[in-house]
Amino acid sequence: MVLAIVVGPILEEVIFRGYLLTFALWLFRRSPRRISSAVSVGGVGVIFAAAHLGNVGTTVLQFACIVATGCLYAWIRVQQHSTVGAAIAHAVYNGTLYVCQCVSV
């Protein structure tokens, strides 16, 4: 539980929204800010979802949801210039999924 709700979100946000998003924004730094942000947010969202394909039985809908949440976390990171808000949002999302899974069992 601690791994899924605390450690995982922090590590993933540091990797994906910290290093990877920063690198993507740097790659597109010569583009207009809106284009740079949109391409970087979308690209990192897809890469984030692809990293979760190791979970057996991931459906197309689940993949799309992971892309969407990955883009949301990246957007939060771009808006706040910090991974803290993205990590909190990610932890809350994972915690909600965990609670819902426990209740449905």
Secondary structure, DSSP 4 states (H G I P E B T S, - for coil): -HIIIIIHHHHHIIIIIIIIHHHHHHHTTTS-HHHHHHHHHHHHHHHHHHHTTTSTT--HHHHHHHHHHHHHHHHHHHHHTSSHHHHHHHHHHHHHHHHHHHHH-
